[in-house]
Amino acid sequence: MRYSINIPNFGDFADVRAVTRVAVAAEDAGWDAVFVWDHVLFDKRLGYPVADPWLLLGAIAQATNRVRLGAMVTPVARRRPQQLARQVSTLDNMSEGRVVFGAGLGAPVEDEYGSFGEPTDPVLLAERLDEGLGLLGRYWTGEPVDHEGKHYTARDVALLPPPVQRPRVPVWIAGNWPRRGPMRRALRWDGVVPFFPGADHGTAPAPEQVRELAAFAADRTASGPFDIVVGGVSPADPGAAAELVGPLAEAGANWWDERRPIDADIIRLDPVLRRVQAGPPRF
């Protein structure tokens, strides 16, 4: 099991100094990765200050030496694939090959898409996500790309330099289990960040739910590395951590992503920093 910290890109974490404090503390305390959210507004009624996630990640890359990093998750459908490919490649070079790319549809759709006149039809967004992911994979080769698709075009373009990681950066796909569409999408890539019924952000899933997902992904995991990322709030006490995280690892998860519930504390530096400094829930 590997361990990551998951923080928003708004509230206290719209300040790059707060984000780098968390990242440095995470590296010092033995965490394996730091992931930030990719939102433009999150919920516009709340009026939170929001920072660009890729600038935050660049600061993390400069402030750390070991932890993996990335956005968890990026709504590919509201970004231009060529710009996104360039950002990810630049970050992977800056961090010397430590990027994980998390992708999904994104939410809340009305705030993050509709507020700017972008389409909100989930079928259309899923089409853009799949076509965009395919283009990202091709752009990251560094080879010339020609593409005439339903949503995107590329005419004899090569984006250099490619990422440090070859053949490309790892790609994790977010989606709701047991919906098969997002899960099949994830099986085409390198990992899945599943959300389970009854397990809100900050609440760990039941081991049986993870076991069912792992069985669904069995053919993919048999053919090569594939990450199953689960998360919630974990206790720092080793015994209590073993009771929570151990059965999830036995069920097939290989990443624990430390996530706070979506409440007032999720945007505050102090409680997050205290948990980070206590170290991952090793057992």
Backbone torsions as a table, in degrees:
resi	resn	phi	psi	omega
1	MET	NA	135.1	173.9
2	ARG	-113.7	161.7	-166.2
3	TYR	-131.6	130.5	-179.5
4	SER	-127.1	157.5	173.4
5	ILE	-106.8	138.4	-174.8
6	ASN	-124.7	117.3	-177.4
7	ILE	-131.4	149.6	177.4
8	PRO	-72.4	170.8	174.8
9	ASN	-108.0	30.9	179.3
10	PHE	-142.2	177.8	-174.5
11	GLY	67.8	-139.3	177.6
12	ASP	-57.3	-27.1	-174.8
13	PHE	-86.4	7.3	166.7
14	ALA	-77.4	-9.8	177.4
15	ASP	-94.7	117.5	-176.5
16	VAL	-60.8	-27.4	179.2
17	ARG	-68.1	-36.2	176.6
18	ALA	-66.9	-41.7	-178.8
19	VAL	-65.1	-43.5	179.9
20	THR	-69.1	-31.2	174.0
21	ARG	-60.8	-44.7	178.6
22	VAL	-63.5	-44.8	-177.0
23	ALA	-64.5	-44.2	179.1
24	VAL	-65.1	-42.4	177.3
25	ALA	-62.8	-38.6	178.8
26	ALA	-64.0	-43.8	178.4
27	GLU	-63.1	-43.3	-179.4
28	ASP	-65.2	-33.1	-175.2
29	ALA	-88.9	-3.4	174.5
30	GLY	97.8	11.6	173.7
31	TRP	-70.8	156.9	-175.8
32	ASP	-97.4	-19.2	-176.6
33	ALA	-159.3	156.8	173.0
34	VAL	-129.4	123.1	-179.6
35	PHE	-119.1	139.0	176.9
36	VAL	-116.0	154.1	178.5
37	TRP	-75.5	161.1	177.9
38	ASP	-122.6	88.1	179.0
39	HIS	-125.2	150.4	171.5
40	VAL	-93.1	-41.5	-178.7
41	LEU	-128.8	-33.8	-167.5
42	PHE	66.8	-81.9	175.9
43	ASP	-135.2	106.8	-170.7
44	LYS	-65.2	-20.8	178.6
45	ARG	-67.2	-24.9	-175.8
46	LEU	-81.0	-23.6	176.9
47	GLY	66.4	31.5	179.8
48	TYR	-69.2	146.1	164.8
49	PRO	-69.1	138.0	-175.6
50	VAL	-130.2	138.0	178.5
51	ALA	-110.3	154.3	175.1
52	ASP	-67.9	124.8	-175.3
53	PRO	-64.7	-31.7	-175.9
54	TRP	-74.1	-29.7	172.8
55	LEU	-70.5	-39.0	175.2
56	LEU	-61.0	-43.5	-179.1
57	LEU	-66.5	-34.5	175.0
58	GLY	-61.8	-39.8	177.6
59	ALA	-65.9	-39.8	176.8
60	ILE	-61.8	-43.5	-179.7
61	ALA	-59.2	-38.6	-179.2
62	GLN	-75.1	-28.5	-174.1
63	ALA	-90.6	-10.9	-175.4
64	THR	-127.0	169.4	-178.7
65	ASN	-126.5	-19.3	-169.1
66	ARG	-124.9	-42.1	-171.1
67	VAL	-64.3	143.8	170.4
68	ARG	-75.3	160.8	-174.0
69	LEU	-152.7	156.8	178.0
70	GLY	172.1	175.8	175.4
71	ALA	-92.9	135.9	-175.8
72	MET	-132.8	87.3	6.9
73	VAL	-128.5	162.6	178.5
74	THR	-93.6	126.1	173.7
75	PRO	-76.9	94.6	-174.8
76	VAL	-58.0	-33.3	-174.7
77	ALA	-67.3	-18.9	177.3
78	ARG	-104.4	19.4	176.8
79	ARG	-130.1	154.6	174.3
80	ARG	-80.4	125.4	-174.7
81	PRO	-57.1	-37.7	-178.1
82	GLN	-66.5	-38.3	177.9
83	GLN	-69.9	-41.0	179.5
84	LEU	-65.1	-42.1	177.3
85	ALA	-59.3	-41.1	179.6
86	ARG	-66.2	-41.9	179.6
87	GLN	-62.4	-46.4	-177.9
88	VAL	-65.7	-42.1	179.5
89	SER	-63.8	-42.9	178.4
90	THR	-61.0	-43.5	-179.7
91	LEU	-65.8	-38.8	179.6
92	ASP	-66.2	-38.0	175.7
93	ASN	-68.5	-41.4	-179.9
94	MET	-62.1	-38.1	-176.3
95	SER	-92.7	2.9	-179.0
96	GLU	59.4	44.7	170.4
97	GLY	86.5	40.7	-177.1
98	ARG	-115.6	10.2	-173.4
99	VAL	-84.2	138.7	163.6
100	VAL	-116.6	131.2	-178.5
101	PHE	-103.2	113.7	176.0
102	GLY	-98.8	135.2	-174.9
103	ALA	-136.9	151.3	176.4
104	GLY	-170.3	-171.7	179.5
105	LEU	-74.0	-36.2	-177.4
106	GLY	92.1	152.5	180.0
107	ALA	-161.1	158.3	-5.3
108	PRO	-75.5	134.2	-170.7
109	VAL	-65.1	-41.7	-177.7
110	GLU	-63.7	-40.6	179.6
111	ASP	-72.6	-47.6	-168.7
112	GLU	-85.8	-22.5	176.6
113	TYR	-111.2	-57.9	-173.6
114	GLY	-60.0	-34.5	-179.1
115	SER	-61.2	-22.0	-177.3
116	PHE	-111.8	16.2	179.0
117	GLY	75.9	13.9	178.2
118	GLU	-82.8	153.8	177.3
119	PRO	-61.0	148.6	178.9
120	THR	-120.3	1.4	179.7
121	ASP	-65.8	119.0	-176.4
122	PRO	-62.7	-30.6	177.7
123	VAL	-65.4	-45.0	178.0
124	LEU	-63.4	-42.8	-179.8
125	LEU	-64.0	-37.6	177.1
126	ALA	-65.5	-38.1	176.5
127	GLU	-61.9	-45.3	179.6
128	ARG	-64.4	-38.7	178.7
129	LEU	-60.9	-49.4	-176.9
130	ASP	-66.9	-43.3	179.0
131	GLU	-66.8	-40.0	178.8
132	GLY	-64.3	-41.6	177.7
133	LEU	-61.3	-42.4	178.1
134	GLY	-60.2	-41.7	177.5
135	LEU	-66.2	-41.3	178.4
136	LEU	-57.1	-46.6	179.2
137	GLY	-58.8	-37.0	179.3
138	ARG	-75.0	-41.5	177.9
139	TYR	-59.8	-38.3	-176.2
140	TRP	-70.4	-9.3	174.2
141	THR	-72.3	-24.1	-173.6
142	GLY	81.7	-1.8	179.8
143	GLU	-89.1	158.9	178.2
144	PRO	-60.0	141.1	-177.6
145	VAL	-122.7	129.1	168.8
146	ASP	-119.6	128.4	-176.1
147	HIS	-153.0	127.8	171.7
148	GLU	-124.9	97.6	-176.7
149	GLY	-113.1	-175.8	179.7
150	LYS	-67.3	-33.2	-173.6
151	HIS	-119.4	-22.7	-173.1
152	TYR	-135.3	153.2	179.3
153	THR	-133.3	141.3	171.5
154	ALA	-142.1	129.0	-176.6
155	ARG	-120.4	99.8	174.5
156	ASP	49.9	58.9	179.3
157	VAL	-121.3	137.8	174.7
158	ALA	-121.9	125.0	-178.7
159	LEU	-99.3	110.5	-178.0
160	LEU	-119.6	147.4	-1.3
161	PRO	-79.6	156.0	174.0
162	PRO	-73.6	170.5	174.3
163	PRO	-59.8	157.2	174.9
164	VAL	-64.6	-42.6	-177.6
165	GLN	-71.2	134.9	-178.7
166	ARG	-122.5	142.2	6.0
167	PRO	-76.1	-11.1	177.1
168	ARG	-171.2	176.7	174.9
169	VAL	-68.8	150.5	174.3
170	PRO	-63.4	140.9	-179.6
171	VAL	-118.7	121.7	175.3
172	TRP	-108.8	137.9	-178.4
173	ILE	-111.7	130.0	176.8
174	ALA	-91.6	146.4	177.4
175	GLY	-177.3	166.9	-178.0
176	ASN	-91.6	124.7	171.9
177	TRP	-88.6	136.9	13.5
178	PRO	-100.7	27.8	176.6
179	ARG	-63.5	126.3	-172.3
180	ARG	-77.8	-31.0	-177.6
181	GLY	-57.6	-56.6	178.7
182	PRO	-62.0	-33.3	-179.1
183	MET	-70.2	-39.4	176.0
184	ARG	-64.9	-37.1	175.6
185	ARG	-59.7	-45.3	-178.8
186	ALA	-61.3	-36.7	-178.0
187	LEU	-66.7	-16.0	176.5
188	ARG	-81.9	-7.3	-175.6
189	TRP	-122.3	-140.5	-167.2
190	ASP	-115.1	-4.7	-179.2
191	GLY	-179.7	169.8	-178.8
192	VAL	-133.8	139.2	173.6
193	VAL	-113.7	88.6	-172.4
194	PRO	-87.3	148.4	171.1
195	PHE	-114.3	129.5	-170.3
196	PHE	-108.2	147.5	174.3
197	PRO	-58.5	134.0	178.0
198	GLY	82.3	-2.5	179.9
199	ALA	-120.2	91.8	179.4
200	ASP	-69.6	170.1	174.9
201	HIS	-56.5	123.5	-176.4
202	GLY	99.7	-5.8	179.8
203	THR	-117.6	125.9	-179.8
204	ALA	-69.3	145.9	176.1
205	PRO	-73.8	168.7	173.2
206	ALA	-75.7	142.5	178.0
207	PRO	-54.3	-35.0	-179.4
208	GLU	-63.9	-35.6	177.3
209	GLN	-63.8	-42.6	179.0
210	VAL	-66.1	-38.6	179.6
211	ARG	-63.1	-40.4	178.3
212	GLU	-63.8	-42.6	177.8
213	LEU	-64.6	-43.5	179.8
214	ALA	-61.4	-37.0	177.3
215	ALA	-66.4	-40.0	177.4
216	PHE	-61.2	-35.5	-176.7
217	ALA	-93.3	10.0	-171.7
218	ALA	-59.4	-42.3	-179.6
219	ASP	-63.0	-38.8	-179.8
220	ARG	-69.2	-43.8	-178.5
221	THR	-67.6	-27.7	178.6
222	ALA	-71.5	-22.5	-175.3
223	SER	-93.2	-5.5	179.6
224	GLY	161.2	177.9	-177.7
225	PRO	-58.3	134.6	177.8
226	PHE	-149.8	125.9	-174.9
227	ASP	-97.2	136.5	171.8
228	ILE	-116.0	114.3	-170.3
229	VAL	-107.6	117.0	175.5
230	VAL	-120.2	164.5	-177.4
231	GLY	-163.7	-177.9	-178.1
232	GLY	156.8	-159.8	176.3
233	VAL	-97.8	124.8	-179.4
234	SER	-113.6	150.6	174.0
235	PRO	-80.8	147.8	176.9
236	ALA	-75.9	-23.2	179.5
237	ASP	-61.4	125.9	-175.3
238	PRO	-59.8	-38.9	-179.6
239	GLY	-65.2	-46.2	178.7
240	ALA	-67.0	-35.6	177.8
241	ALA	-64.5	-39.6	179.3
242	ALA	-62.2	-38.6	-179.6
243	GLU	-67.4	-33.7	-178.7
244	LEU	-85.3	-53.2	-169.5
245	VAL	-86.8	-32.7	-177.5
246	GLY	-54.9	-50.4	179.0
247	PRO	-63.0	-29.2	178.0
248	LEU	-70.3	-38.2	175.7
249	ALA	-65.8	-41.8	178.8
250	GLU	-63.9	-30.4	-179.5
251	ALA	-77.6	-15.2	176.2
252	GLY	131.3	-8.3	178.1
253	ALA	-73.8	143.1	177.0
254	ASN	-125.7	3.5	170.4
255	TRP	-132.4	135.6	168.4
256	TRP	-107.9	121.4	-177.9
257	ASP	-107.7	110.1	-176.6
258	GLU	-73.3	114.2	-175.4
259	ARG	-130.9	130.6	175.3
260	ARG	-83.1	155.0	171.6
261	PRO	-59.2	154.0	178.3
262	ILE	-79.8	86.7	177.6
263	ASP	-141.2	-168.4	-174.2
264	ALA	-61.6	-32.6	-176.3
265	ASP	-72.1	-19.0	-174.9
266	ILE	-65.7	-24.0	-178.9
267	ILE	-98.9	4.6	-176.2
268	ARG	-101.9	134.7	-178.1
269	LEU	-67.0	-46.1	-168.1
270	ASP	-58.6	-51.4	-180.0
271	PRO	-65.5	-34.7	178.1
272	VAL	-66.1	-44.6	-178.3
273	LEU	-63.7	-39.2	178.4
274	ARG	-61.6	-43.0	-179.6
275	ARG	-67.1	-39.8	179.2
276	VAL	-62.3	-45.7	-177.2
277	GLN	-65.5	-24.2	178.2
278	ALA	-72.5	-15.4	177.5
279	GLY	91.2	164.3	-177.2
280	PRO	-70.7	162.5	-176.0
281	PRO	-80.2	63.1	-178.9
282	ARG	-73.6	152.0	-179.8
283	PHE	-152.5	NA	NA
